[in-house]
């Protein structure tokens, strides 16, 4: 790949990138709407086929359409990963229309992460030989990838790298560390009684729930970056009855697997405080951490590639939110996240993309992939991965 002209090539392609982003953003795709996701998949597939010269496989799981391109004839080496679902409901375009003004692109899902999908396609399209590249775009990342997690982990296993086109962190930083996520539900059972006539005959589930909330909160360890946050909570049915039941949910974020295991053991060891109360714990770890060591070599490579392209060295950031990159790192694949658009406002009214940064982002991804492919082709094929032929559409 000629790095001396890559930046100029991507700049020349900017009008096409903007048109592709507009097509994706104006096709609304909330995670909860299967029909909308099917329409979005059609749009993503059409744009990808136009840019890559080949149609994707359509993989429908639990009614959700995921898309996969396996490019070229060689064994899989590099995974480009993204999602086409968003948090925005149908009709958001009426209040948050697609627009580009004074160098800023706006619209629901533009930053998280439809611009990233376009960057992946344009980057792959510029490769002299894309053989060994897999592009996987799922339809349920915003709700934790329940149907696509196994697909993602299978595709990532044994590869040289997984590059995640999620939006960059503040200031365009690459995401080199993500916390692991666990989610729990704590159900409390007591005994109902009349609150005015004989409250002593009851076992107050509200009081027991309060004890459990305090116990759960105490599990956090700020020095290790571990947060344990009670979130939704409810108890009781009427204002004059000792509550017989209560429940709350718990969001856990950790930097390392050891902490995830510690919190899990502690949650399952919770015991009731009140005589006669019962506590039931469900849930558990949802995704493993993306630890700094999983991204260190790829980040160093990105810094070197940026220098070769004449770009400023990318900065890095550790973030609390999870992504599908947690799953790829969890199966042992080197993973670099945040290679998508530069901007801000994910999940917020001010969601936006900085237009001028798009060509550089695409050039960085293309050069990273090209280097990884060149390096991988010089060595043995990843263990356990068979050669797979060029993708044909699976309707």
N, C-alpha and C positions, 0 to 999 in steps of 0.2 A: 504493500500500500504506500502510495506517495504522500507522505505527511506534509510535504511542502505545499500541496494544493488542496489538501483535505478541508481546511478551514474555509477556503474560498468556495469550494464545491458546496459545502453546507450552507454558506451564506446565499449562494445562488439558488439553493433549494428552499429558502425560507418562505417564499410565497406558497409553494406547495405544502409545506408543513402547516402553515396557517390555515389553508383550505382544509387540510385533513383534520386538524384540531376542531375547526368549526363544525365539520360533518359529525364528529364524534360527540361534541358537547351539545349540539342541537338535537341529538338522538338521546333523550333522557333514559336513564337506566338505574333506577333505584333497586337495591338488593332484594326488596320484598316483592317486586312485580315481575313475575316470570315472563309475561308477554312482552313487557318492555325490554327485558334482558335478551329475549330472542331477537327482537328488532335491533338492539344494539349489537348483538353478535353478528348479525347480517352486515351491519355497517362496518364493523371492525374487519370482518372477513373480506369485504369488498375492497376496502382501502389497502389492507395487507396484500391481497392478491395483485392489486395494481402496482404496488411498490416492489414486491418481492418476486412477482412473476409466477406465483404458484398459490393455489388455494389451500387453506388450512384444513386439518381434520376438525370436525365438530364432535365434541365429546359431551354428551348430555347426561348429567348425573343429578338425580333428584329434581329434574325439570329445569336445570340450569345449564346453559350452553357455554362450555369452555372451548377455547380454540388453541390448536397446537400446529405449529409449523416445524417440521424437521427438514432442514435445508441441506441439499447436496447428498452425496453418496457415502460419505465417510461416517465413522462412528460418532455418536454425540460427544462433544467436548465442552461446549459452553452453553449455558442456559440464560436466556433473556426473559425476565419474569415480570408480569404486570397483571392488572385486573381492569375490567371494563364496567364493573358495578360502582355506584356512587351512593352517598348518604342522602341525596336530594330527592324529594318526592316528585311525581309527575305534576307539572304545572309550574315548577320553579322558574322555568324560562320566562314566564310572564312577568315576574318580579326581578329576576336576575338574568336579563337577556345576554346572549353572546355579544361581545363588543371588543373592538381593538381601538384604543385611543391613546395618544401620547406614549406609545411604546409599551402599553400595558394591555394584556388580553384578559378578559373576564368571562365568566359563565360557570354554571354549576358543574363541578367535576373537572374543570380545566386543569387545576393544579394537582388534584388528587383523583385520578392520575392520568387523564386522557391525553394530556400533552406528552407524558412519558411513553405511552403506547406509540405515538407518532415518532418520537425520537428513536425508539427501538427499531421500528420499521425502516426509517431512513438510514440509520446506522448500518443495519444488516444489508440494505440495498447497495451500499457503497463498497462492500467487501469484494475484493478481487475474486475470492472463492469462499462462499459462505458454508462450504461443506463442514459439518460438525456443529453447526449452530441450531439450537432449538429455541423457538419463541413460544412461550406458554402464557396465555392470557385467560385468567379465570373470571368467574362471574359471582363470586361470593366472598371476596376478601374482606369487605367492610363488615361482615357478620362473623368473621373468624374462619372463613374457608371450610365450613363443615363438609361440603361434598367434594371439594377439590384437594384437601390436604394430602390424601394418599397419592393422588396423581402427581402433585408437586414433589413429594418426597421421592417417589419412584423415578421421576424424570431427572431429579438432581443427583441421585446416588451415583457415585463414581466419576463425576465430571471434574474437569479442571477448575471450573469456576461457575458460580451463579451470580449474575449481575442483575440487580433489582432496580427497575425503572420507577420506583416510587419517587415522589418529589423530594428535592433537596431540603436539608435543614436550613435554618436561618443563615442568611449570607451566602447561600449556595453550598453549604458544607455537605460533604458526603457523610452518610450515616454508617459509622464503623462499629457501633455498639447499640444494641436494642435490648431492653429488658425482657425477660421472660414473663409470661402472663399466666396466672391461675385465677379461677373463678369458683366461688363456693356459694351454696345456699345453706343457711342455718335455719332449721325448723324447730320451734319450741312448742312443746305440749304441756298444758297445765290442766286445771279443772275449773269449770264455770261455777259461779255462785252469784247470788244477788248481792250487788255492791252495797246496798243500804241495809238489808235485813241481816245477812250473815256472811260478810266477806271472809271471815275466818275459815269458812268451810271450803273456800276456793284455793286454787294454786294459781297465782297471778302470772300469766304468760308474758304480760308486758314487763313486769319486774324482772322475770328471768331473762327475757330478751335483752333488757338493759344491761344486766350482768354480763351476758355473752358478748354484747357489743364492746364493752370495756375490756373484756378478756382478749377479744380478737384484736382490738386496736393496740394493745400492749405488745403484740407480736412483732410490730414494725421495728426495724433497726436502721435509723437514718444514717448511721456511720457506714453501713454497708449498702446504702441505696435501696433498702427494702421498704416498700410501702405496703401497708395492709389497711384497706379503706372500706369500712362498712358503707353501703350505698342505699339501695332501696330497702324500706322497712315497713311492716304493717303488723298490727296486733288488735285483737278484739273485734266484736261485732256491734255492740251497743254501749251507750255511755253509762248504763246502770248495771252492767254485768262484769264480774271479775273475768278477764279474758281467759279463754281456754286454749288459745293458739296464737302464736306469733311467728314471724319469719323475717329474715333479712338476707341480703346478698353481700358478698365480700369480693372486692377487687384487689388482687395481689400482683405487685410488680417486683421482680428481682433481677440482679445482675448476673448471678451464677446459679448453676444447677444445685449446688449444695444448699443454698438458701431456699430454693424452691422445695427441696426435700424437707428441710427443717420446718418450713411453714406448713407443708402438707401434713407432716406428722403431728405438729401442734394443733392444727385444726381438727384432725380426727381424734385427738385426745381430749377435746373439750368435754367438761362434765357439768351437769346442772348444779346450781347453787341452792335452790329451794327444794325442800323435801317434797317429793311427789312430782316434780317437774321432770321432763324428758327432753333431750336434745338430740337431733339427727342432723348429720352433716352429709351433704352431697356435693358433687362437683370435684374439681381438682385441677392439676396443671393443664393449661390449654395449649401453650406453645413454649418451647425452651428458649433460653436467652440466645441472642446473637452476641457472643462474647467477642471482646476486642481481638483476641488471637485468631478468630475465624476470618477476620478482614484485614489483618495487619499486612500480609504480603501483597494483597490486591491493592490496598491503599498506597503502599510504597510504589507499586507499579503505576498507579494512576498519577502520582506526583511526577514520576519520570516521563510518562507519556505526555502529560500536560506541558512539561518543559520542551519536549521534542516538537510539540505543536505551537510553541510560542505563547502558551496560555499561562496565566498566574497559577501558582501551585494551589490545588484545592485544599481547603481546610477540612477538618473532620469534626464530628459531633457524636456524643452519646445521647440517645433519646429514650424516653420512657415508653413510647408507644410500640406495639408489635406490628409485624408485617409478615408476609409469606417468606421473607428472608430468614425469619426465625426458624422456619421449617427446613429450609435448605441447609442452614448452618447446623441444625439439629441432627442431620444425617451425615455430618462430617465434611460437607462440601465447602471449600472456601467461598465466602459470600461478601459482596460489597453492595451496600444499599444506598439509596438517595441519589442515584445517577439520573434522575428525571429532571423535570423543569425546576427552574429557579423562580421563586415568587413567594407566596404566602397565603394565609387565610384558609388552610384546609378545614373543611367542615364549617366554615364561617361565612358570613355575608360578604366579607371583603376578599373572597378567594380570587387569586389572580396569578398570572404568569408574566414574567419580564421577557418581552419578545426578543430583545437584543441578545439574550443569553442562550437562546435555543440553538443557533448554529454551533457554538462552542460545546454545548452539552452533547450534541449529536456527534461531533467530531471526536470528543473524548471517548464516547462509547465505542465508536467504530474502530478507533485506534487500539483501544484496550482489547477488543475482541480479536482484531487481526493479530496482535502480538501473542495472545493466548493460543490462537489456532496454530500460528507458526511454531511456537514452542512445543505444543502438544504433538504436532505432526512429526517432530524430530524424535519423539520417544515412543514407548509402547502404548498400545491402546489401553484405555482404562479397563481394569479387570472386570470381567463379568458383563461387559457391554458389547452387544453384537452390532454388526453393521446394519444400517437401516436405509432403505431406499428413499428417494425423493418423495415428499408428501403428495398424495392425491386427495382431492376433496372427498370427505365422507359425509354424505347428507343424512 
